[in-house]
Amino acid sequence: MSDFVSAPAPAPAPAPVTVLLVEDDEVIRRSVAMALERYGYHVLVAADGLTGLELFREGRHDLVLLDVMLPGLDGIGLCRRIRETASDPILMMSARGDALDVVSGLEAGADDYVVKPVDTAVLVARIRSLLRRAAFVAPAPEPADPAAPAGPLLFGDLSLDPAALEVRRGGERIALAPTELRLLLQFAAHPGIVLDRQTLLREVWDYGWDGDTRVVDLCVQRLRKKVGAERVETVRGFGYKWKR
Protein backbone atom coordinates (compact mmCIF):
# COMPACT_ATOMS: atom_id res chain seq x y z
CA MET A 1 0.00 0.00 0.00
CA SER A 2 1.33 3.39 -0.88
CA ASP A 3 2.31 5.71 1.96
CA PHE A 4 1.23 8.68 -0.09
CA VAL A 5 -2.27 10.12 -0.06
CA SER A 6 -3.18 12.14 -3.08
CA ALA A 7 -4.10 15.71 -2.27
CA PRO A 8 -7.55 16.91 -3.29
CA ALA A 9 -7.66 18.77 -6.57
CA PRO A 10 -7.50 22.52 -6.05
CA ALA A 11 -10.72 24.41 -6.53
CA PRO A 12 -10.90 26.07 -9.94
CA ALA A 13 -10.05 29.75 -9.92
CA PRO A 14 -13.10 31.99 -10.25
CA ALA A 15 -13.73 33.27 -13.73
CA PRO A 16 -12.57 36.86 -14.16
CA VAL A 17 -15.15 39.60 -14.26
CA THR A 18 -15.87 40.60 -17.86
CA VAL A 19 -16.17 44.30 -18.65
CA LEU A 20 -17.43 45.47 -22.03
CA LEU A 21 -15.67 48.77 -22.72
CA VAL A 22 -17.11 50.96 -25.50
CA GLU A 23 -14.88 53.98 -26.20
CA ASP A 24 -14.01 55.57 -29.55
CA ASP A 25 -10.77 57.26 -28.47
CA GLU A 26 -8.04 54.67 -29.07
CA VAL A 27 -5.64 56.08 -26.48
CA ILE A 28 -8.29 56.15 -23.75
CA ARG A 29 -9.64 52.75 -24.81
CA ARG A 30 -6.23 51.11 -24.57
CA SER A 31 -5.22 52.80 -21.31
CA VAL A 32 -8.50 51.98 -19.55
CA ALA A 33 -8.43 48.38 -20.80
CA MET A 34 -4.83 47.91 -19.64
CA ALA A 35 -5.60 49.46 -16.26
CA LEU A 36 -8.58 47.15 -15.71
CA GLU A 37 -6.63 44.09 -16.85
CA ARG A 38 -3.97 44.88 -14.25
CA TYR A 39 -6.73 44.58 -11.64
CA GLY A 40 -7.66 41.15 -13.01
CA TYR A 41 -10.66 42.08 -15.16
CA HIS A 42 -11.28 40.52 -18.56
CA VAL A 43 -11.96 43.40 -20.97
CA LEU A 44 -13.72 43.32 -24.33
CA VAL A 45 -13.49 46.52 -26.35
CA ALA A 46 -15.50 48.25 -29.05
CA ALA A 47 -14.76 51.53 -30.80
CA ASP A 48 -18.35 52.52 -31.65
CA GLY A 49 -21.86 52.04 -30.36
CA LEU A 50 -23.11 49.59 -32.98
CA THR A 51 -20.11 47.28 -32.49
CA GLY A 52 -20.62 47.56 -28.74
CA LEU A 53 -24.27 46.55 -29.12
CA GLU A 54 -23.28 43.58 -31.28
CA LEU A 55 -20.68 42.42 -28.74
CA PHE A 56 -23.19 42.84 -25.93
CA ARG A 57 -25.72 40.66 -27.71
CA GLU A 58 -23.14 37.98 -28.51
CA GLY A 59 -22.11 37.16 -24.96
CA ARG A 60 -22.57 37.66 -21.26
CA HIS A 61 -20.89 40.59 -19.53
CA ASP A 62 -20.71 41.44 -15.86
CA LEU A 63 -20.55 45.20 -16.45
CA VAL A 64 -20.72 47.65 -19.35
CA LEU A 65 -18.51 50.76 -19.41
CA LEU A 66 -19.73 53.29 -21.98
CA ASP A 67 -18.47 56.60 -23.27
CA VAL A 68 -21.23 59.15 -23.85
CA MET A 69 -19.95 60.38 -27.20
CA LEU A 70 -19.69 57.48 -29.67
CA PRO A 71 -19.91 57.33 -33.47
CA GLY A 72 -22.86 55.59 -35.09
CA LEU A 73 -24.89 54.89 -31.99
CA ASP A 74 -23.99 57.16 -29.09
CA GLY A 75 -23.61 56.00 -25.51
CA ILE A 76 -27.06 57.24 -24.50
CA GLY A 77 -28.72 55.30 -27.32
CA LEU A 78 -26.64 52.21 -26.60
CA CYS A 79 -27.58 52.39 -22.92
CA ARG A 80 -31.27 52.53 -23.83
CA ARG A 81 -30.91 49.56 -26.21
CA ILE A 82 -29.23 47.48 -23.53
CA ARG A 83 -31.88 48.39 -20.96
CA GLU A 84 -34.62 47.14 -23.31
CA THR A 85 -33.54 43.55 -22.65
CA ALA A 86 -31.00 43.45 -19.82
CA SER A 87 -30.28 44.74 -16.34
CA ASP A 88 -26.47 44.49 -16.49
CA PRO A 89 -24.70 47.21 -14.48
CA ILE A 90 -23.85 50.18 -16.71
CA LEU A 91 -21.22 52.80 -15.90
CA MET A 92 -21.11 55.87 -18.14
CA MET A 93 -18.03 57.98 -18.88
CA SER A 94 -18.52 61.69 -19.47
CA ALA A 95 -15.73 63.79 -20.97
CA ARG A 96 -16.44 66.91 -18.95
CA GLY A 97 -18.90 65.86 -16.31
CA ASP A 98 -21.32 67.94 -18.35
CA ALA A 99 -24.66 68.10 -16.54
CA LEU A 100 -26.61 67.28 -19.69
CA ASP A 101 -24.43 64.24 -20.44
CA VAL A 102 -24.77 62.98 -16.88
CA VAL A 103 -28.52 63.49 -16.69
CA SER A 104 -29.11 61.95 -20.13
CA GLY A 105 -27.03 58.90 -19.27
CA LEU A 106 -28.72 58.31 -15.94
CA GLU A 107 -32.18 58.84 -17.44
CA ALA A 108 -31.33 56.27 -20.12
CA GLY A 109 -30.74 53.67 -17.41
CA ALA A 110 -27.08 53.96 -16.42
CA ASP A 111 -26.35 53.11 -12.79
CA ASP A 112 -23.52 55.55 -12.26
CA TYR A 113 -20.97 57.70 -14.08
CA VAL A 114 -17.34 58.80 -13.95
CA VAL A 115 -15.69 61.88 -15.43
CA LYS A 116 -12.81 61.67 -17.91
CA PRO A 117 -9.88 61.73 -17.58
CA VAL A 118 -10.68 58.71 -15.45
CA ASP A 119 -8.70 58.11 -12.27
CA THR A 120 -8.02 54.36 -12.18
CA ALA A 121 -8.60 54.04 -8.43
CA VAL A 122 -11.96 55.82 -8.70
CA LEU A 123 -12.98 53.77 -11.73
CA VAL A 124 -12.15 50.46 -10.04
CA ALA A 125 -13.95 51.54 -6.87
CA ARG A 126 -17.08 52.40 -8.85
CA ILE A 127 -16.91 49.10 -10.75
CA ARG A 128 -16.56 47.11 -7.54
CA SER A 129 -19.46 49.00 -6.01
CA LEU A 130 -21.66 48.26 -9.04
CA LEU A 131 -20.72 44.58 -9.00
CA ARG A 132 -21.58 44.31 -5.30
CA ARG A 133 -24.97 45.83 -6.02
CA ALA A 134 -25.56 43.42 -8.89
CA ALA A 135 -24.68 40.45 -6.68
CA PHE A 136 -26.80 41.70 -3.80
CA VAL A 137 -29.13 39.19 -2.15
CA ALA A 138 -31.64 40.66 0.27
CA PRO A 139 -32.32 38.85 3.53
CA ALA A 140 -35.90 37.76 4.03
CA PRO A 141 -37.62 40.37 6.22
CA GLU A 142 -38.97 39.41 9.61
CA PRO A 143 -42.77 39.58 9.61
CA ALA A 144 -44.40 42.06 11.96
CA ASP A 145 -46.21 39.12 13.56
CA PRO A 146 -43.60 36.44 14.45
CA ALA A 147 -46.25 33.75 14.00
CA ALA A 148 -47.05 34.90 10.47
CA PRO A 149 -45.13 33.32 7.59
CA ALA A 150 -42.61 35.47 5.76
CA GLY A 151 -43.67 36.40 2.25
CA PRO A 152 -43.92 39.21 -0.26
CA LEU A 153 -44.41 42.75 0.95
CA LEU A 154 -47.63 44.28 -0.37
CA PHE A 155 -48.16 47.95 -1.16
CA GLY A 156 -51.51 48.18 -2.90
CA ASP A 157 -51.14 46.44 -6.26
CA LEU A 158 -47.35 46.30 -5.83
CA SER A 159 -45.80 43.09 -4.53
CA LEU A 160 -42.15 42.89 -3.48
CA ASP A 161 -40.55 39.56 -2.60
CA PRO A 162 -37.18 40.40 -0.97
CA ALA A 163 -36.10 36.74 -0.86
CA ALA A 164 -36.77 36.03 -4.53
CA LEU A 165 -35.92 39.60 -5.58
CA GLU A 166 -39.12 39.78 -7.60
CA VAL A 167 -41.37 42.79 -8.04
CA ARG A 168 -44.87 42.60 -9.47
CA ARG A 169 -47.40 45.30 -10.20
CA GLY A 170 -50.97 44.23 -10.82
CA GLY A 171 -49.70 40.65 -10.99
CA GLU A 172 -47.22 41.38 -13.80
CA ARG A 173 -43.52 41.12 -13.11
CA ILE A 174 -41.52 44.35 -13.37
CA ALA A 175 -37.94 44.30 -14.63
CA LEU A 176 -35.71 46.49 -12.47
CA ALA A 177 -32.03 47.26 -12.90
CA PRO A 178 -29.91 46.22 -9.86
CA THR A 179 -29.67 49.76 -8.53
CA GLU A 180 -33.42 50.33 -8.93
CA LEU A 181 -34.10 47.09 -7.06
CA ARG A 182 -31.78 48.01 -4.21
CA LEU A 183 -33.37 51.45 -4.00
CA LEU A 184 -36.84 49.89 -3.82
CA LEU A 185 -35.71 47.45 -1.11
CA GLN A 186 -34.27 50.34 0.89
CA PHE A 187 -37.52 52.28 0.66
CA ALA A 188 -39.67 49.25 1.46
CA ALA A 189 -37.56 48.47 4.53
CA HIS A 190 -38.28 51.98 5.90
CA PRO A 191 -41.89 52.79 4.98
CA GLY A 192 -43.03 56.22 6.11
CA ILE A 193 -39.47 57.29 7.04
CA VAL A 194 -37.70 60.11 5.23
CA LEU A 195 -34.39 58.94 3.76
CA ASP A 196 -31.94 61.69 2.80
CA ARG A 197 -29.90 61.45 -0.39
CA GLN A 198 -26.55 60.88 1.31
CA THR A 199 -28.01 57.95 3.25
CA LEU A 200 -29.32 56.48 0.00
CA LEU A 201 -25.92 56.97 -1.68
CA ARG A 202 -24.30 55.10 1.19
CA GLU A 203 -26.82 52.28 1.50
CA VAL A 204 -27.82 51.79 -2.15
CA TRP A 205 -24.84 53.00 -4.17
CA ASP A 206 -22.38 51.71 -1.58
CA TYR A 207 -20.48 55.01 -1.59
CA GLY A 208 -17.96 55.43 1.19
CA TRP A 209 -17.67 59.07 0.20
CA ASP A 210 -19.93 61.93 -0.74
CA GLY A 211 -21.22 61.42 -4.26
CA ASP A 212 -23.31 63.27 -6.79
CA THR A 213 -26.88 63.17 -5.51
CA ARG A 214 -28.20 63.48 -9.08
CA VAL A 215 -27.80 59.72 -9.38
CA VAL A 216 -30.31 59.34 -6.55
CA ASP A 217 -32.84 61.78 -8.00
CA LEU A 218 -32.75 60.22 -11.46
CA CYS A 219 -32.91 56.65 -10.18
CA VAL A 220 -35.95 57.64 -8.09
CA GLN A 221 -37.45 59.12 -11.24
CA ARG A 222 -36.93 55.84 -13.15
CA LEU A 223 -38.28 53.80 -10.25
CA ARG A 224 -41.42 55.93 -10.06
CA LYS A 225 -42.18 55.20 -13.71
CA LYS A 226 -42.11 51.47 -12.99
CA VAL A 227 -43.80 51.17 -9.58
CA GLY A 228 -46.06 54.24 -9.61
CA ALA A 229 -45.15 57.88 -9.11
CA GLU A 230 -47.40 58.18 -6.07
CA ARG A 231 -45.44 55.62 -4.04
CA VAL A 232 -42.30 57.73 -3.52
CA GLU A 233 -42.92 61.11 -1.96
CA THR A 234 -40.41 63.95 -2.27
CA VAL A 235 -39.79 65.73 1.03
CA ARG A 236 -38.29 69.05 -0.04
CA GLY A 237 -34.97 69.87 1.52
CA PHE A 238 -34.61 66.40 3.03
CA GLY A 239 -35.06 63.45 0.68
CA TYR A 240 -37.65 60.82 -0.15
CA LYS A 241 -40.27 58.81 1.71
CA TRP A 242 -41.93 55.53 0.73
CA LYS A 243 -45.65 55.72 1.33
CA ARG A 244 -47.09 52.93 3.44
C-alpha positions in Angstrom: 0.0 0.0 0.0 1.3 3.4 -0.9 2.3 5.7 2.0 1.2 8.7 -0.1 -2.3 10.1 -0.1 -3.2 12.1 -3.1 -4.1 15.7 -2.3 -7.5 16.9 -3.3 -7.7 18.8 -6.6 -7.5 22.5 -6.1 -10.7 24.4 -6.5 -10.9 26.1 -9.9 -10.1 29.8 -9.9 -13.1 32.0 -10.2 -13.7 33.3 -13.7 -12.6 36.9 -14.2 -15.2 39.6 -14.3 -15.9 40.6 -17.9 -16.2 44.3 -18.7 -17.4 45.5 -22.0 -15.7 48.8 -22.7 -17.1 51.0 -25.5 -14.9 54.0 -26.2 -14.0 55.6 -29.5 -10.8 57.3 -28.5 -8.0 54.7 -29.1 -5.6 56.1 -26.5 -8.3 56.1 -23.8 -9.6 52.8 -24.8 -6.2 51.1 -24.6 -5.2 52.8 -21.3 -8.5 52.0 -19.6 -8.4 48.4 -20.8 -4.8 47.9 -19.6 -5.6 49.5 -16.3 -8.6 47.2 -15.7 -6.6 44.1 -16.9 -4.0 44.9 -14.3 -6.7 44.6 -11.6 -7.7 41.2 -13.0 -10.7 42.1 -15.2 -11.3 40.5 -18.6 -12.0 43.4 -21.0 -13.7 43.3 -24.3 -13.5 46.5 -26.3 -15.5 48.2 -29.1 -14.8 51.5 -30.8 -18.3 52.5 -31.6 -21.9 52.0 -30.4 -23.1 49.6 -33.0 -20.1 47.3 -32.5 -20.6 47.6 -28.7 -24.3 46.6 -29.1 -23.3 43.6 -31.3 -20.7 42.4 -28.7 -23.2 42.8 -25.9 -25.7 40.7 -27.7 -23.1 38.0 -28.5 -22.1 37.2 -25.0 -22.6 37.7 -21.3 -20.9 40.6 -19.5 -20.7 41.4 -15.9 -20.5 45.2 -16.4 -20.7 47.7 -19.3 -18.5 50.8 -19.4 -19.7 53.3 -22.0 -18.5 56.6 -23.3 -21.2 59.2 -23.8 -19.9 60.4 -27.2 -19.7 57.5 -29.7 -19.9 57.3 -33.5 -22.9 55.6 -35.1 -24.9 54.9 -32.0 -24.0 57.2 -29.1 -23.6 56.0 -25.5 -27.1 57.2 -24.5 -28.7 55.3 -27.3 -26.6 52.2 -26.6 -27.6 52.4 -22.9 -31.3 52.5 -23.8 -30.9 49.6 -26.2 -29.2 47.5 -23.5 -31.9 48.4 -21.0 -34.6 47.1 -23.3 -33.5 43.6 -22.6 -31.0 43.5 -19.8 -30.3 44.7 -16.3 -26.5 44.5 -16.5 -24.7 47.2 -14.5 -23.9 50.2 -16.7 -21.2 52.8 -15.9 -21.1 55.9 -18.1 -18.0 58.0 -18.9 -18.5 61.7 -19.5 -15.7 63.8 -21.0 -16.4 66.9 -19.0 -18.9 65.9 -16.3 -21.3 67.9 -18.3 -24.7 68.1 -16.5 -26.6 67.3 -19.7 -24.4 64.2 -20.4 -24.8 63.0 -16.9 -28.5 63.5 -16.7 -29.1 62.0 -20.1 -27.0 58.9 -19.3 -28.7 58.3 -15.9 -32.2 58.8 -17.4 -31.3 56.3 -20.1 -30.7 53.7 -17.4 -27.1 54.0 -16.4 -26.4 53.1 -12.8 -23.5 55.6 -12.3 -21.0 57.7 -14.1 -17.3 58.8 -13.9 -15.7 61.9 -15.4 -12.8 61.7 -17.9 -9.9 61.7 -17.6 -10.7 58.7 -15.4 -8.7 58.1 -12.3 -8.0 54.4 -12.2 -8.6 54.0 -8.4 -12.0 55.8 -8.7 -13.0 53.8 -11.7 -12.2 50.5 -10.0 -14.0 51.5 -6.9 -17.1 52.4 -8.9 -16.9 49.1 -10.7 -16.6 47.1 -7.5 -19.5 49.0 -6.0 -21.7 48.3 -9.0 -20.7 44.6 -9.0 -21.6 44.3 -5.3 -25.0 45.8 -6.0 -25.6 43.4 -8.9 -24.7 40.4 -6.7 -26.8 41.7 -3.8 -29.1 39.2 -2.1 -31.6 40.7 0.3 -32.3 38.8 3.5 -35.9 37.8 4.0 -37.6 40.4 6.2 -39.0 39.4 9.6 -42.8 39.6 9.6 -44.4 42.1 12.0 -46.2 39.1 13.6 -43.6 36.4 14.5 -46.3 33.8 14.0 -47.1 34.9 10.5 -45.1 33.3 7.6 -42.6 35.5 5.8 -43.7 36.4 2.2 -43.9 39.2 -0.3 -44.4 42.7 1.0 -47.6 44.3 -0.4 -48.2 47.9 -1.2 -51.5 48.2 -2.9 -51.1 46.4 -6.3 -47.4 46.3 -5.8 -45.8 43.1 -4.5 -42.1 42.9 -3.5 -40.5 39.6 -2.6 -37.2 40.4 -1.0 -36.1 36.7 -0.9 -36.8 36.0 -4.5 -35.9 39.6 -5.6 -39.1 39.8 -7.6 -41.4 42.8 -8.0 -44.9 42.6 -9.5 -47.4 45.3 -10.2 -51.0 44.2 -10.8 -49.7 40.6 -11.0 -47.2 41.4 -13.8 -43.5 41.1 -13.1 -41.5 44.4 -13.4 -37.9 44.3 -14.6 -35.7 46.5 -12.5 -32.0 47.3 -12.9 -29.9 46.2 -9.9 -29.7 49.8 -8.5 -33.4 50.3 -8.9 -34.1 47.1 -7.1 -31.8 48.0 -4.2 -33.4 51.4 -4.0 -36.8 49.9 -3.8 -35.7 47.5 -1.1 -34.3 50.3 0.9 -37.5 52.3 0.7 -39.7 49.2 1.5 -37.6 48.5 4.5 -38.3 52.0 5.9 -41.9 52.8 5.0 -43.0 56.2 6.1 -39.5 57.3 7.0 -37.7 60.1 5.2 -34.4 58.9 3.8 -31.9 61.7 2.8 -29.9 61.5 -0.4 -26.5 60.9 1.3 -28.0 58.0 3.2 -29.3 56.5 0.0 -25.9 57.0 -1.7 -24.3 55.1 1.2 -26.8 52.3 1.5 -27.8 51.8 -2.2 -24.8 53.0 -4.2 -22.4 51.7 -1.6 -20.5 55.0 -1.6 -18.0 55.4 1.2 -17.7 59.1 0.2 -19.9 61.9 -0.7 -21.2 61.4 -4.3 -23.3 63.3 -6.8 -26.9 63.2 -5.5 -28.2 63.5 -9.1 -27.8 59.7 -9.4 -30.3 59.3 -6.5 -32.8 61.8 -8.0 -32.8 60.2 -11.5 -32.9 56.7 -10.2 -35.9 57.6 -8.1 -37.5 59.1 -11.2 -36.9 55.8 -13.2 -38.3 53.8 -10.3 -41.4 55.9 -10.1 -42.2 55.2 -13.7 -42.1 51.5 -13.0 -43.8 51.2 -9.6 -46.1 54.2 -9.6 -45.2 57.9 -9.1 -47.4 58.2 -6.1 -45.4 55.6 -4.0 -42.3 57.7 -3.5 -42.9 61.1 -2.0 -40.4 64.0 -2.3 -39.8 65.7 1.0 -38.3 69.1 0.0 -35.0 69.9 1.5 -34.6 66.4 3.0 -35.1 63.5 0.7 -37.7 60.8 -0.1 -40.3 58.8 1.7 -41.9 55.5 0.7 -45.7 55.7 1.3 -47.1 52.9 3.4 
